[in-house]
Amino acid sequence: MNWTLEKEFETPEGVVRWNVLGSGDPVVLVHGTPYSSYLWRDIAPALAHTRRVFVFDHLGFGQSDQREGQDLSLAAHARNLARLLDHWELSRPSVVAHDIGGAVALRTLLLEERSYQDLTLFDAVSGGEWERGLFQLILEHSDVLQQLPDYAHEALVASHMRHATNIGFRPEVLDAFLMPWRGAAGQAAFYRQYRQIRQADTADYEHLLSSMSLPVRLIWGREDRILPSQYATWLHERIPHAELHWVEGAGHLLQEDAPGQLSSFLTAGFPSQT
């Protein structure tokens, strides 16, 4: 599938590429790491039947600019999302966020003080103790890993991506996700973004989670090995009015493991809005 982000937005750190599909009430889709807006290739067209759908690649990811010296922290991504919302003239869009996109969306809401109509978080980084596993090793040893031979680097990234899905990727899909991280520039970009993603940037807003009054929906894959079920429970306990839904047989990437179920949740809306 040809997935091209045709539009550009200039930030102080480089160009963010984005696109918009459909018409109707706006919804913004926020991807996580180490992926890109290509994750939304099935979801965005489904939503675009009734909604105006905004997709973008975070700076340093996918089709957006990658270069040395970029601030790729969660705080910086949140500032860029706030800038994009202003650029799109969206005062209260629906927001759907996955993985670190959850932390970016929460920072944008709670610290950048942008307003949402509602918020859906699924298999999302949100708070607590999430510096773990391979992510923690990259934080601690990024200088060493950046020196891996290209074949070893690609094998590491591919295995990390496969670990996130419970049913596996079609070869062409995995190839599309790997593309931005290939070559010397892509390898440097991969470790550059990972070593800047810090738990401190979610600790900043944790005390504000209980103050959220907008409709919030949490969706989680039962077989998520990246952010297992306790992370959903942790977040649900801190946003007590949030809905929590489980997707059986799905891993971290609901977009890959259960795109139909995810689309059904997102097109159904919230009970108070239907």
KADA-V973360 format. One line per field, one symbol per residue. burial: I if it has 16 or more other ideal C-beta (glycine too) atoms within 10 Angstrom, else O. A space follows every 10 residues. Layout:
burial->???
This chain:
burial->OOIOIOOOIO IOIOOIIIII IIOOOIIIII IIIIIIIIII IOIIOIIIOO IIIIIIIIII IIIIIIOOOI OIIIIIIIII IIIIIOOIOI OOIIIIIIII IIIIIIIIII IIOIOIIIII IIIIIIIIOI OOOOIOOIIO OIOOIIOOOO OOIIOIIIOI IOOIIIOOIO OOIIOIIIOI IIOOOIIOII IIIIIIIOIO IIOIIOOOIO OIOIIIIIII IOIIOIIOOO IIOIIIOIIO OIOOOOIOOI IIIIIIIIIO IIIOIIOOII OOOO
